[in-house]
Amino acid sequence: MSALTAWLKQPQRSVPVLVLAAFALYPVIRPYDGYPHGVLGLGFLLGVQAVSWNIISGYAGYVSLGHVTFLGLGSYTAALLGARTGLNPLIFAPAAGVVAVLVAVLIGAVVLRTRGYAFTIITIALLFGAQIVALNWKGLTGGGDGVTLDIPPWSRDIQNLPFYYMFFALLLLTLAFSAWIRRTKFGAGLLAIREDEGKAGVIGVHTTRYKILAFGASAFFIGMGGAVYAYYITFLNPTGAFALLGAVTIVLSALLGGRGTLWGPALGALIVTVAGELATVYGGGANSRVLVFGAALLLVVMFLPQGLLPTVEAWLRRRRGGTVGYTDQAGALVARAIVLDRPRPPAAPDAPPLLEVRGAGKRFGGLVAVDGAALTVAEGSVTGLIGPNGSGKTTLFNLITGTLRADAGEVHYAGRRIDRLPPWTRGHLGLGRTFQMTRLFRGMTVLENLVAPLPDGGWRAMAADAVRGHEADRAKELLGYVGLAALADVPAGSLSYGQQKLVEIVQVLMTEPRLVLLDEPTGGINPALAERVVETIRDLNRQGVTFLVVEHNIPMILGLCDRVTVFAQGRRIAEGAPEEIRTDPVVLDAYLGDTPPEPAPAEGGAR
């Protein structure tokens, strides 16, 4: 009884289960209500489409306006196979899903390598293209005459009841599939792409692969639903199977219920279906349905941009007074952080540099941001990179990690040239970084931010559970180390700037990096905490992590680093031990004088 009471006190879990149970039992209580069965069954089908659409457009943030294409493909696949073999079209439902996935993957492999609105436009073109092909390929599809199927064999008294349960079962499977994706590393990576695709690549998320897989995954159950739908209506034609209004209702359902949530698209689909049916019956016909959908879409965008479920959740949080509280960060960094399963041995004195930048250049129009830059970082060291504002330090970081492509020069890491590799491959090699202005995934929780990084590119890692197990425990341990354990389930965007800095550092540590590029790690952090951060860097360095640190706190850099490189006007002007840099006249002139500094000698000695 106590367990049941505790479960009922969690409405986010208990309410959906109770609602689904009610839908499952309704036909048992009213088995001959054919009309409501038909309306609700189509609502479940729309829910299948909206929940599937949510995988690519809600989780990954790539908006598709042509997902109804996969319903049409599934319908035609099952109908044509059934008509030609004489078998029941329902037998071919899995094949219909596979066809939808194959088309989605082929289209996605081309268009999802880019960003922006091109994907959305192409999905609309895909819908109209499929309609035109179906209309003109008469030898296969029958053209405008369509495809007619046999009427189902069961009694007319329960005509819609079997379809009700078929659509309901598909909705349950789709919800379960979406929930599984949401809790895996694959799902965390999709959310990271939605929040900040560039940052996602830096932490090891293979963004192209993730997007293509998500697009394919979002098509399977829609294709299967199309097979059931074809048998339900027993007649297919191109304009009905590939209807633009169907695409609009999918998007409207997800936006109304809550794009990016698990239950929101299904809730929105039921509301849209019932509202559309009421508009048709009491509003004067099918044309009124179009008017209602258009007005509803406008109202949702204007007054419910987050959707029903997120709006209600935000209102409940305000009622409870839930805020991000103060945490004792200054007293947190006491215990020793263990970030490597096996601490790396010290590098040999004659070992080659772990990182070497040779003649790197980057221009933005007429502005030269990096001009023939050279830099070496010895393995096991803490190397500082300093220079006046605008000297090219952050741009050089971007060239090293792959968020920008160099116009000239080479970048070598661990004896391998990496300047032509994508950001996620560099991350898998053990190269991590933080950003000058924190780039956490603000809409995700702190814990989700920490489990999103992918240390390797293996397929098995993508299917691993992201919010439970060893990795989640390790993330919570590191959060406790920086004093933020109590904020694991808080949206990262609601943290203070200093807290976000700490979370970003922990995010990098989750990948067990070999080299970490820190861009102003103490910027915006309480001064009382800055020394603790320095001690943390030293401790991690003793475990075998190499650091390249950009920082405007010169005393901190000189006290922390083994060697310091100085940049000005996009190029190296000095390099040496901290004691040499402290009194170097070229460095002092770069910070205080107006005369353009001369570059350092090619051998990199201090000047």
N, C-alpha and C positions, 0 to 999 in steps of 0.2 A: 504493500500500500504506500509506503514511504517513497519507493522508487517511482511509482505512478504519479504521486503528488509532485515530486521533483521534476518529472518529465513534463507534466501539465503546466508547470511554472515557466517553461521555456517555449513561449508562443512561436518563436521562429522555427521550431521543430514540430511542435504538437499541432499547430493550426493547419499547416499544409497536409499532414498525414490524416487528420480528421476530415478535411475537405475531400481528399482523394478517396478515403473510405466511403464517404457519403455518395460520391459519384459511382463508386463500384457497386454499392447496394441499391441505388435508385432503380435500375431496371428490374431488379429482383422484386422490389415492392410494386412497381408499376410496369409490368412486362409488355403491356399492349399500348403504351403511349408512343406510337410510332413517330408522330411529329416532333415531340421534344427529344426523342432519341436521335432523330436525324439532325436537328439543330445542334445539340450538344456534341454529337459525333463530329460534325464539321468544325465545331469549336476546338475539339481535341486535335483534329488534323491541322488547324491553323496554329495551335499550340506547338505541335511537332515542328512546323516550319519556323515559328518565331524563336523557339528554344535553340534550334539548329542554327538559325541566322545569328543568334547571340554569340555563338562560338567564335565566329570570325569578326563580327561587327561590334559585339559587346565586350568580349574579352580582349581581342587583338586591336579593336578600334578601326578596322577597315570596313567602311560602310558599303554594303552591297545593295543595289536596287533591282537586282534581277534574280533573286533566289528562287522565285516561283518557276524559273526555267527548269530547275531540277525536279520539281513536281511534274511538269509536263514531260520531261525525259523519262522519268520513272513510269508515268502513265502509259506513254507510247510503247516503252520497252515491254511491259507486261502485257498490254493489249495486243500488240503485234505477235509476240511469241505465243500467247494464248490462242489467237485467231488462226495462226498457221499450224499449230500442233494439235489443236482441239482440246488442250488441257485447260484446267482452271487457271485464270490469270494470277490468282493469289500465289500459286506455286512459284511464280517468277518474281516475287517481291524482292528476295535477296539479290537476284540478278539486276533488277531495276535499281537497287541501291548502289550496286557496284558500277553500273554504267554512269550514274550521276557522279560518283566519286572520280571515275576516270576522266570525265569531261572537266570536272572542277580542277583536278590536278593539272591537266594539260593547259587549261586556261590560266590557272594560277602560276604555273611555272614561267609563264611569259610576263604577265602583268604585275605579279607581286614582287618582282625584283626592283620595282620603283616605288616611290612614295607619292602621296598627294591624291588629287581628285581623279587622276587618270583611271584608277581602279574602279571607282564608282561609275564613271562614264562608260567604261568597257562592259560592266555588268549589265547596264541598260541595253547596250548594243547587243550583248549576248542574248538577252530576252527577245528582242525584235528579230535578231538573226535566226534564232531557233524557230520562231513563228513563220518566218519567210521560207525556211527550208522545209518545214512540215507542210506548208501550203503548196509548194511547188514540186515536191518530190512525191508525185502522185503514185508512182509505182510502188513505193514503200508505205507511205502513210495514208494513201487515198485522197490526199489533197483536201479540198474544201468539203468533199463528201464524208470525210472522217472515217472512223472505225467503229463498228457496232459489235457489242459483245452479247453473249447469251445472258438472259435474266437469271439471277441466283435461284437455286432450286428450292430454298426454304419457303415456308408459308408466308403469304402476304400479311398475316396477322402479326408476325414478328419481323417484318421486312427489314427494318433498320436496326433491330437489336443486335445481330451479329456484327454489323459494321460499327455500332457503338462500342462494343468491347474490343474490336480490332484497332480502332483509332485510339481508344483509351490505353490499350496495351502498348501501342507505339509511343504514345506520349510518356508513359512511365519509363520505357526503355530510353527514350531521348533524354528525359530528365536525369536518369541514372548515369547515362553517358556524359552528360554535361557536368554533373556533380563530380564524377571521377576526374574529368579533365581539370576541373577547377582546383582540385586539391593536389595535383601532380606538379612536378617540375615543369612539365610542358605548359600547364595552365598558368603557373607563376610567370613563365617566360612570356606568354601571350599578354598578360596584364602589364608586364614591363614594357613590351613593345607599344602597347596602347599609351602608356604614360610618357615614355621617352625612348624612342626607338634607337637613337644614337647611343644613349647610355646603356641600353640593353645589350647592344653589340659589344661594348667595352667589357661587360661583366661575363662574357662568354656565351650569350644567347645567339645562336645561329638564326638571325632574324628571317632570312629568306626561307630556310627550311621550315621554321615554325609557322610562317604565314601560309605556305603552300599546304602543309599538313592540316592546319586549321580550316582552310577553305575546303579541302577534301572531306574532312570530318564533318563539316557542316552540311554536306550534301547527302550523306548516306541515308539517314532516316527520312529525309524529304523524298528521296527516290523511292524508298519502300512505301511511304505513305501514298505516293502517286500511283503505285500498283493497286493498292486497296481502293483508292479514289476512282480509278478507271472502272473497276468492277462495280463500284457503288453507283456510278451514273450510267454505266453500260454504253455510253457513246462519247467519243472523243472527236474534237475538231481543233485545228490549230489556234483559232482565236480564243477558244475556251481553255485549252490546256496551257497556253502561254499568255495569260491575261495580265495586262499592266495593273489592273485594279487589285489582282491577287498580290502583286509585289508590294503595292502600297499598304495593304492590310497587314502584311508581315511586319513591315517597318513600324507601322502605327502600333501594333500589338506590343512589340518590344519596347518602344518608347513610352507607351502608356503605363505598362507595368513596371518598367525599370530596366533599362538597358544595362547589361553587365552583371545583373543579379541572376540567381538561379531560378527563382519562382516567378519573378516579374513578367517575363515574356508569356508564360503560360496563363497567368492571371489576366494580362492584357488581351490575350487571344480570346478568352471566354467573354470578356466584356465587349470586345469589338464584334464578335459573332452575334451575341444577343442583341446588341444595339443595331447592328445591320439588319437583322431579321425584323426587329420592331419597326425600323424605318421602312422596310419593304412592305410590311403588312399594313401599317397604319399611316405611312407617309405618302402613299400614292405610287408605289412601284419601285423598280430597280434604280431609276434615276435618282430617287431621294437617297438611296444608299450611298451613291457617289458624293452627294452634297454633304451628308452626315460625316463621311470619312474625311473629306477635305476640311470641314470645319473642326472636327476633332483633332486632326493633325496640327492645325494652326493653334488651337487652344493648348494642346500639350506642349508644343515648342515654346509658347509664350509664358504659360503659367505653371507647367509641371516639367521643366527641362530635365529633372532627374528621374521622373517617373513616380508612380504611386508608392511603391514599396520604399525606395530611398527617402522620399519625402516624409512618410509616416515614421520611419526609423529615426530620422533627424529630429522630428517633433518629439518623439518619445525620449530621445537623449536629452533634449532641452528640458523636458518635464522632470527628468531625473536629476538634472543639474550636473551631468557628466562633463568634466573639463580635464584638460591635461594639467596635472599638478606638478609641483616642484619636486625634484628628486635630488638627493644628496650626491651630486656627481663629484664634487671636490674630494669627498671621502671615499670614493668608490674604487679608484685605481690603486688598490693596495695589494690585492692578490696577484700572483703571477699568471699571465695569460699563456695558455698552451695552445698555439695555433698550428703547430706542425706535429703530425703523428710521430715522425722521426726527425729530430733536429739535424740540420745539415752540418757536416763537418766544416771546419774553417778551410777557406780556399788556400791553395798553395801560393807562396810568394810570387812565383813566376807564371801564375795562371793568366790566360788572356782575359781581357775585360769582359764582364758579363754583358754590358751594353756599350756599343760604340756607334756614334753618329758621325758620318763623314760627309762634309760639304752639303748639308741639307739646306734647301732653299724653298721659300714659299712666298708667292706674291698674291695680293688681292687687288687686281687692277693695277694702278700705278703705285700702290703701297707695297714696299718690300718689308714683310714681317720677319722673315728669317733669311739671312744672307750668308750662305756658305758656312753654316754653323757646324762646329765640331764639338764633340763631347764624349768622354769615356767615364764609365762607372765600373769600378772594380767589384768583383763578387765579394760579398760579406762586408762591404763598406756602407757608411752613411755619407753620401755625397750631397753637398749643397749647391743650389743654382740660384744665384742672386743677380739683381740688376734693377735699374730704374723701371718705373712703369712704362709699358710699351716697348720693352727691349726684346720681346719675342719669346719669353719663357713659356707662357701657356701655349702659344702656338707650337713650340717645339714639343711640348708634351703631347699635343694633338697629333703631330706627325709620328711620334714614337708609338702611340697606342692605336693609330689608324683611324681616328675620327676625322682627320684631314689627310689628303694624299699630297705627298711632297712633289714639288715641281722639279727638284733636282736633288742629287745626293743619294746616300744609302744609309739604312739603319740595320745594324747587326746586333742580334741578341743571342747569347749562349752559342756563339759560333755559327749562327744561321742568319741569313739575310731575311728580314721580315717586312720591309717597307712595301712589298707588293701583296702582303697577306691581309685578309679582312680582319676587322677588330676582334671578332670572336675567336679566331684562331690564335691571335696573339694572346688573348686572355687565357686560352687553354694551355699555352706554353708557360704560364706562370707570371704573366705581366699584368699587374693591377694598378689602378690609379684612383685618386680622389680628384674632385673638381674645385676650382677657386670659389665659385658660387655653387653651393651644394645642389646636386641633381638626383635627389632621391625620387622614388616613384610615389608621388604625394598622395595619390588616391588609394594606395595599398597600405596595409598595416605595416608596422615596424617589422614584425616577424616575417611577413611576406617579402619585404625588401631584402631580408637577410637570406632567405632560402631561394630567391630567384636566380642568383649567380650559378653558372654551370661550369664546374672546374674542368670538364672534358667534353668532347663532342660525341660521346657514345649515345646510342639510341636508348639503351637501358636506363641511363641516367634521366632521360626525359620522362620516363614512366614512373620514376620513383615518387613516393609520397613526399610532399614538400612540407606539410604542416605538422607532421608527426614523425617520430622515430629519432634516429641518432642525429641527423642534421638539425632538426628543430631543437633538440636538447642542447646541441652545441651552440646554436644561435642564442638560445636563452642564457646559456652560461656566459657567453661573451657580452651579452647585454647587461647581465649582472656585474660583470667586470667593469663596465663603464657607468654603472649606476642607473641603468634604464630598464631593468628587468620588469618593473611594474607597468611599463608602457608597451609591452610586446604586441598587444591587440589594439593599439591606438593608431589611427591614420597618421602616416608619416608627415603629411602636410600640416598637421596641427601641432607639431613639436616646435619648440623654440629653435632659433638659428644654431645656437651652440649644441643643442641636442641633436639636430640634424647632422652637424659635422661629425659628432661621435658615431652616429649610426652609419654614416658613410664609410668611416674608417673600419668599423666592424664588418660592414658589407664586403669590403675588399679582403679582410682577413679570412672570411668564410671560404675563399677559394684556395687557401694555403699557398699564397703567392711566393714566387722566388724573388721578384723585384717589384717594389711598390713605389709609384710616383705620387708624392704627396704635394698637392698644390695649396699652399698656405693652410696647413693643418690646424694652426692655432688661431686663425682669423675668425673673429666673432665669438670666441670662447672666453668664458670667465678667466681673467688673469690668474686667479688662484688655481685654475685647472691646467694652465699652460705647462707648468713644470711637470705635472703628472703625465701629461701627454708626451713630453720629452723623455721621461723615464720609461714610458711604455715603448717608445720607438727604440730606445737602447735595449730594453729587455727582448723585444722581438728580433733585433739585430743579433743579439747573442744566440738566439735560436736558429739563426741562419738566414733571416730575411734581409735582403739588400734594399737600401732606400736611396731614392733621389728626391730631394726636398727643395721645393720653391717656397721661400718665405721672406717677408719684408722685415721680420724681426731679426735684424742683423746680429745682435748679441746672442740670441738663441742659436742661430745657424753656426756662428763661430765657436760656440761652446759645445755643439752637438756633433758636428760633421768631422770626418777624417780629412776630406779635401773639399775645396770650394771652387766652383767655376763661376766666373762673372760674365754676364752678357750686357751688351749695350748696342742699340741700333741693329738688332737681329744677328749679332755675331759675337763670338767669344773674344774677350779682350784680356782675360787673365785667368790663370788656374794655378792652384797651389794649396799648401797647407793653410789653415786658418790664421796662423801667426803671420805668414807672408801676406795674405790678402788684407789683413787688418791695416797694414802700413803701406800698401802698394799705392804709389801716387797716381797711377792710371785709374785704379778703382776709385780713389777719392775724387778724381777729376770727373769721372763718369757720374757720380752722385751729386757733386757740388758744383762742377764747372760747366762751362758752355762750349768748350772745345770738343769736337768729335773725337772720341778715342780711337787709337790705332788698334788693329787686331793683334792678338797674341801670336807669338811665333808658332810655326807649324808643329813643332814638337810638343807644344802644350805646356812649356815651363812657365813658372810664375814670373811676372815682370816687376 
